[in-house]
Amino acid sequence: MSTPRLKERLVALIVLAALLFSPPLLLIADRSAAAPGWLVAYLFLAWGTVIALMAWLMEHRHEE
Amino acid sequence: MRSSVVVLTVAFGYLALLFVIAAWGDRRAEQGRSLIGSPTVYALSIAVYCTAWTFYGSVGRAAQYGPSFLLIYLGPTLAMLMAPFVIRKMVRIASAQRITSIADFISARYGKSSSLGALVALIALIGITPYIALQLKAITVSHAVLVNYPQAAELRLADESFWADKSFWVALVLAVFIILFGTRHLDASERHEGMVAAIAFESLVKLVAFLSVGVFTVFVLFNGPAELFARVVAAPELTRLMSLEAVPGGALGWVGMLVLAFLAFLTLPRQFQVLVVENVDERHLKRASWLFPLYLLVINLFVIPIALAGLLLGDVSGDPDSFVLTLPLSAGLEGLPLLVFIGGLSAATGMMIVETIALSTMVSNQLVMPLLLRSRHLHLSTRGELAGWLLRIRRVAILLILLLGYLYHALIGDAYSLVTIGLVSFAAACQFAPALLVGMYWRGANRLGAGVGMSAGFLIWAWTLLIPGFAQSGWLEAGFLDQGPWGLAWLRPYALFGLEGWDIYTHSLLWSLTANLGLLVGISLFTRQSPLEQTQAALFTEAMHPGLVQTTLWQGQTTRGELRALLDRYLGGAATARVFATHPDEAADDSQPAPPGLTARAEQALAGSLGSASARVLIDSVVRGEALNLESILSILDTTSETLEVNRRLEQKSSELAHASEELRAANERLRELDRLKDEFVAMVSHELRTPLTSIRAFAEILRDSDDLPDEKRRHFLDVVVRESQRLSRLIEEILDLARLESGRLTLEPQRLDLVALARHSVDAVHRPQENRGVTLEVEITPETAMVIGDPDRLEQVIINLLDNAGKFAADDDPRVLLRLERYKDHYRLAVEDNGPGIAEDERERVFEKFHQIQRQEGGEARGRPRGSGLGLPISRGIVAHLGGRLWVEQAPRLGGACLVMELPEAPAEKLKAES
């Protein structure tokens, strides 16, 4: 918690993850049926992005 | 190779390997070289979340309900994102209070209440035992599939005698394992390092096994994802599986399941055990907060491909819950199915080990100990004996829990599919969430509210999920589900109060959590907390408070002897010696009063073994007076937070002050500069006025004193006097103009005028004198009219001034001046150029300073050109600025000397129309 804005960034990430994983965005991904598996691809992509952002938030200050 | 003997040898060999790893982990811990002191091991141990249910059931669920299985992992991902806030606080509280389980945590928060602890323990026992049964069932089923394939693994557990059931023996081996590695120390809040190491290892095994099946399915059975995908697209009933349609309850069910998984991840006893109790270092949370979600993502990558592949292959793959086994089996493989079986075994055993330890601790500390402490008989028992008792209680509890799980599995396990049991358990664990989470952040939540809320939530859970499960197993008549009990439709378990059409888990979660949370908040608002509750509430909610650590909160009186006897009786000699070693005092004998720190340490030691509620009862039995000083702790918290607040405000004030004084200093600086400028101005004005005055006076005196001057000379002198007087009055006029400009009292009469006409007029005015001085004046006006708003007299003054200046500074041989007027965007630009030496870049702004005069090279004055006052340009700029325009200097583009540009905005068009 040494970076002053880490808390704010974490909160923002949590909100982002909650939005990505819940219906309004999900329904869009579900209905824009470019291909049958699009919803699944969207879920894994969103999930991976959230994890990558969290990893970056948690680890990058070690290297500084 | 799939003979029963081989499979059993491998399975029990694997369990033996776990023993070795756990023993090694414990040995390393004793040597002080901990195996689990790494964030990666911590993250892997959290992966005990992935049970046999994940391993076999995810594929089954994906085959039936599409992507909804992912929710079970997205919820924990959200929870881990919050780890730096929520779980970190839980870890901090648990280590300060020596918490041993989630029941202990909740009981400690609400005034170390033993009844609340017992309630949590009971709910956990009822809610979680089926989950343990589920693991045993998974082991049995997977074993049967492995051995019997390609025959269907028809299982009739009731027909088999229990000694022929492999899961019975697995349960027994696990009981031995857990007793060996889970109850080595009495102090349950001390880490079970060997066990955690074994769990982390199991997490790796199940991950490798699952990925192997996934890779095999996608790349060997189907030549890569493209082919699999192409075949799925060809089968429309399969593409439906990859959309939201397949999710029970649709979008609403989706959110409900997300919340369910999120809360359950924090409240399942085994997750609480690995996340909080077994946490060695709260900094490990940092790595785990993304590594564990990553683990979940990776282990779920192949779930959908495997499910789709199994469905595509049809009959050979059998039940979806067994696809991971049947797919490699159908290809005739021998080794891979065995690996998968081991993976499933590790997922199941890992869960059972941790869950059983957590449950047995709860049972011994929250259910049995409080009962034992009430009986007079035990208080009189001899020293050290209770320590042994406690361990025995815990071991018996382990055996009983596993046996209960086995019985559940053997008797009613057949009735449920794997996933159903798992989710029912999740929903039971969720009932701890309000008391746990609200209690951590709201100081006002009290014991009565938590107890009533949790009980209500539990009853609704039982009504909406547990009992319907029995009904579906045929234990109750089926009409119960459709018509409600006694024909009361509003009591139908799956449509309580007429709420129909919801997915059953979301439905149950909504009602149970609403009641739970509502009662917790409502009752807390209208009842009082006991002093101890207030203290504990403060300690929990303010756990991250920096001032809390070094505070000693004891004020009750007891002697060292009494304390020593108490610890001896319950913890044994060695543990007692360790506690007293923290407060060594040579002089003190056992009749001396115990220092407050020692009393606190003693209660902690007892809490670590017996749970906080029992420890509290024991300490109370030897301490006289109010043991915990409520006033002092509340005042510590309040004063420190007040001090912090005051400090924060002071800091803010002082930074504001610093800011203000900085501004003051700058203003002062500006004032001083202005003052200096004013002095300079006054000096210059006096100087400028004195020069013509001096010559007027000198010539006037000559005229007065010398009567014999020739007429010609006299006329010349008079000419000089007149010229200097004109100069003087012009100068005074200019100074007055400037003063008016600067004070803002310059009266301009803006009107619409044509700049073209004005420019021509001005040129005419200066044409003659310029010509007399040999200056060539060129005019170049592009627009026909140039309507601007301005004061015609003042503008003409400006233009004449510019032309004058240009004439003065034009080159000595062949002096030329050019006036250009052109349109630039919605402005008009009037530029006056000369072919003189030009003005250096850094001089360009200074020509607009008052009395600034450009140093003419080698005596330009000698050529008889009039000297400027140095006020013309500042006044011109002031006038132009007043009219909304700009005046500046640039390099002359045509003649190469200086170029003064005046820019004025075009007059608004509507006025033009109105006039025309």
Contacts between the chains, C-beta under 8 A, distances in Angstrom:
chain1	res1	chain2	res2	distance
A	1	B	84	7.6
A	10	B	81	7.2
A	10	B	84	6.0
A	10	B	85	7.4
A	13	B	81	6.2
A	14	B	78	7.0
A	14	B	81	4.9
A	14	B	82	6.1
A	17	B	77	7.0
A	17	B	78	5.8
A	17	B	81	5.8
A	18	B	78	6.4
A	21	B	74	5.1
A	21	B	78	7.1
A	21	B	258	6.3
A	22	B	254	7.4
A	22	B	255	5.9
A	22	B	258	6.9
A	23	B	251	4.0
A	23	B	254	6.2
A	23	B	255	6.5
A	26	B	244	6.7
A	26	B	251	7.1
A	26	B	254	6.8
A	27	B	244	7.0
A	27	B	251	6.4
A	30	B	243	5.5
A	30	B	244	4.3
A	33	B	243	7.5
A	35	B	233	7.8
A	36	B	232	7.0
A	36	B	233	5.9
A	36	B	239	3.7
A	36	B	242	5.3
A	36	B	243	7.3
A	37	B	229	6.8
A	37	B	232	7.7
A	37	B	239	7.8
A	37	B	242	4.8
A	37	B	304	7.9
A	38	B	242	8.0
A	39	B	67	6.2
A	39	B	242	6.1
A	39	B	243	5.5
A	39	B	244	6.3
A	40	B	67	5.6
A	40	B	242	5.2
A	40	B	304	5.8
A	43	B	67	6.1
A	43	B	70	5.8
A	43	B	74	7.8
A	44	B	297	7.1
A	44	B	301	7.4
A	47	B	70	7.9
A	47	B	74	6.8
A	47	B	77	6.7
A	47	B	293	7.6
A	47	B	297	5.5
A	48	B	297	6.3
A	50	B	77	6.8
A	50	B	81	7.3
A	50	B	293	7.5
A	51	B	77	7.3
A	51	B	290	5.4
A	51	B	293	4.9
A	51	B	294	5.2
A	51	B	297	6.4
A	54	B	80	7.8
A	54	B	81	6.0
A	54	B	289	6.0
A	54	B	290	4.1
A	54	B	293	7.1
A	55	B	290	4.0
A	55	B	291	7.9
A	55	B	294	7.6
A	58	B	84	7.9
A	58	B	286	4.8
A	58	B	287	7.0
A	58	B	289	5.9
A	58	B	290	5.8
A	59	B	286	7.6
A	59	B	287	7.6
A	59	B	290	7.8
